[in-house]
Amino acid sequence: MQTDNEYRNFLLATIVFAVVSFCTPPASAATNVAVFNFQMTSETPEWVWLEKFLSDQITTDFARSKTLSVVARDEMQLLAQKINWAPEMATTDPKRMADIRRQLKIKYLVSGICSVKDDRLEIIAQIVHVKDRKELYRKKVIGKTGEVFALQKRASADLLSWFTKRPAGQILAELPVWTRSIPAARALYEGMDLYDQGRYAEAWLKFRQSSQKDPAYVEAKYWVGKMYYFMDRYEHARRAYEKFVYLDSVHPRMGDAIVEYLHTYEKLNAPPETLLKLYDHFQKRWPDVKVHDYLFHHNVGISGEWLRFRTAKVLQGLGRHGEAVRSAKPAWGGGWTEMHGEFAVENATLHNMLTGETLGSDILMWDMERWDHRRFFLKFTAGEKEKISKEGRNPILLVGRKYPDIDRLRVFETARERWTVLLVAPSGHIFKRIRFYPVANGNEGVIDVRIIRADSRFLPVCPPIIGVFDKARSEGVCFENPPPAGMFRVDFEIRAKHDQSPPVLVDGIRIVPEFEKIGPHGAIEVACSTTPDFRVDVDGRHGRYYHGIIGLLRPGKHTLRFRPIDPKSHYDEWTTTVSVQPGKTISVVVRLPWKKSSPWASWNDGTLIGRKYSGHKLCLQKAWDNPPCILMDNETVRIIWGRQRDIWTSVSRDGRKFSLPRKLPLPVSSGWSESNVKCLRDESGRYILTFLSDRNGQHRSLLYMSWSRDLVHRSAPSLIHDKGMKKYYLI
């Protein structure tokens, strides 16, 4: 039992550590800036395109500076349209500036006015501090209209000089001029204005016009490619993008161009080796470009990491799981999310099941919500006999919820504590037996231990064991003969024995394993054609839940027992025998019959749709789409559903045999995301399809609709609600 002085000393040390950590200064970050549209003050409609030209080109020039973080033009444009932006708002409108600061998270705003009179162009640019709306810098440049590109670059150089403290002349010499054709620039920015209004067909004509007036104008090539891309004409888009993505320069649209260019290969099902070479080349050439993709939290990431994870997904599809884990590891110390950790553990488990090799904490990271993942990653080395697992707030003071107060601080007292560790055997070994001993100074506690397959989150591979401290401290909680594996996830729960239990100080759990060396081994891949919710036992021991790999099996005959996970299921069990061969993976697919007592017994047994998909599985996220849509008539059953950011369909003429999943054809499935699919048939016989997609310029999740008479030919998706959303209801 802990004394009052011991407890106070422990609490004081913890508070001191917390204060020191809190006082550590944050790392410096780039200055956040947005460049808003300029305003034409003269009656010169032929020069109105300068409003967006100046904003876009200054944004492009700012993106070259590593000290500035510039808001993307499309994101700025969306907000500018919403608030009816005018440059005078920067210093006179506190409400709108507060909205801009809140939504864009910027410190400075750049904007200004321009005018044309008697072949003379005047540009006035200003830098405003967003929080207090004070103008900090103003620059005026004047010259002939024919010098518009030089004047814009002079303005950019002076503005950048204010931010970076470098000489304006030195900066000016570094800024690229994308075109010297005024007609080409005018057509481009008139097209961008039409694009901002959603008038894509008219915008595409303007972009092509711009490219014709200056064939070397790479920005025009980008926009032509983008329009082809949104029309799903991927081969045409690729040729246009190639003129842009291979520039040796920094451009704020490079992130979108990289994503869209690579999607033209992915959507046309390029061979895996082609994709791997492309990802490697782009990762080396552009490692730190901002990209938008659902792969990342908040939909924004860095190209190098995005490409690493796409590489990892291709390697996973090829069965090269160890390489997939190494590729998925971030290039820096952080940046992982729980989703990425799950991916790494899943592939490390499959790698272990197929090869017997286990990976170390230098390669495999997991449980990324913890500040020190190595505390929860325990890999044993050959000859190592035990390890101590400690929870993050170690030590833990267990006290019954109704134990009488003894006049002391009780900040770290608890009646219950849970934590998880990833338990890893030495390479070439499996766990034969594992004992768990609570390390505590009293007996008034209970330990609950669950062993789970490492790539699973919930369901245990052995019955959970509960032990009371007075016995568990000396004899341990023992798991005999677990399934053959070199990796397990172990969930611990310790709690006070009862409500009146006196304090017990717990320092952790001592883990003592016994290992068995792996000899020749093979694997089986199990699946069920009637239900995905099943479990498999191998020779009386747990194999796995759901479809997938069971590995590290000795060569020879093994008995497989398939049964539903839910004991109340209407499906019965099925037993079969399979012969395992060393170094090979045998596929086993079964059908679970109905229970004879089930009211469903007179029905045909179920059919599992969608086990085999064409193309590459490149999305890291798990799909949480709504249930599939089922459309039936007298002749056909049609199923439509969302998976891995695309829309798929399968058709049956008899309700038993369904066609292989087929991605809905162009123009519905695109390089961006389609999810939350709903489909109905109206009274005229048209099929109405709705879905969420991030295909717009700002990559917001918006609602689109497409219709068809025959489910073969479809209308182009139309935006039906300009408001970001995660779910919707179709009435």
Secondary structure, 3 states (H helix, E strand, C coil): CCCHHHHHHHHHHHHHHHHHHHHCCCCCCCEEEEECCCEECCCCHHHCCHHHHHHHHHHHHHCCCCCEEECCHHHHHHHHHHHCCCCCHHHHCHHHHHHHHHHHCCCEEEEEEEEEECCEEEEEEEEEECCCCEEEEEEEEEEEHHHHHHHHHHHHHHHHHHHHCCCHHHHHCCCCCCCCCHHHHHHHHHHHHHHHCCCHHHHHHHHHHHHHHCCCCHHHHHHHHHHHHHCCCHHHHHHHHHHHHCCCCCCCCHHHHHHHHHHHHHCCCCCHHHHHHHHHHHHHHCCCCEEECCCCHHHEEEHHHHHHHHHHHHHHHCCCHHHHHHHHCCCCCCCCCHHHHHHHHHHHHHHHHHHCCCCCCCCCCCCCCCCCHHHHEEECCCCCCCEEECCCCCCEEECCCCCCCCCCCCCCEECEEEEEEEEECCCCEEEEEEEEEEEECCCCEEEEEEEEECCCCCCECCCCEEEEHHHHHHHCEEEECCCCCCEEEEEEEEEECCCCCCCEEEEEEEEEEEEEECCCCEEEEEEECCCCCEEEEECCEEEEECCEEEEEECCEEEEEEEEECCCCCCECCEEEEEEECCCCEEEEEECCCECCCCCCCCCCCCCCCCCCCCCCCCCCCCCCCCCCEEEECCCCEEEEEEECCEEEEEEECCCCCECCCEECCCCCCCCCCEEEEEEEECCCCCEEEEEEECCCCCCCCEEEEEEECCCCCECCCEEEECCCCCCCCCC
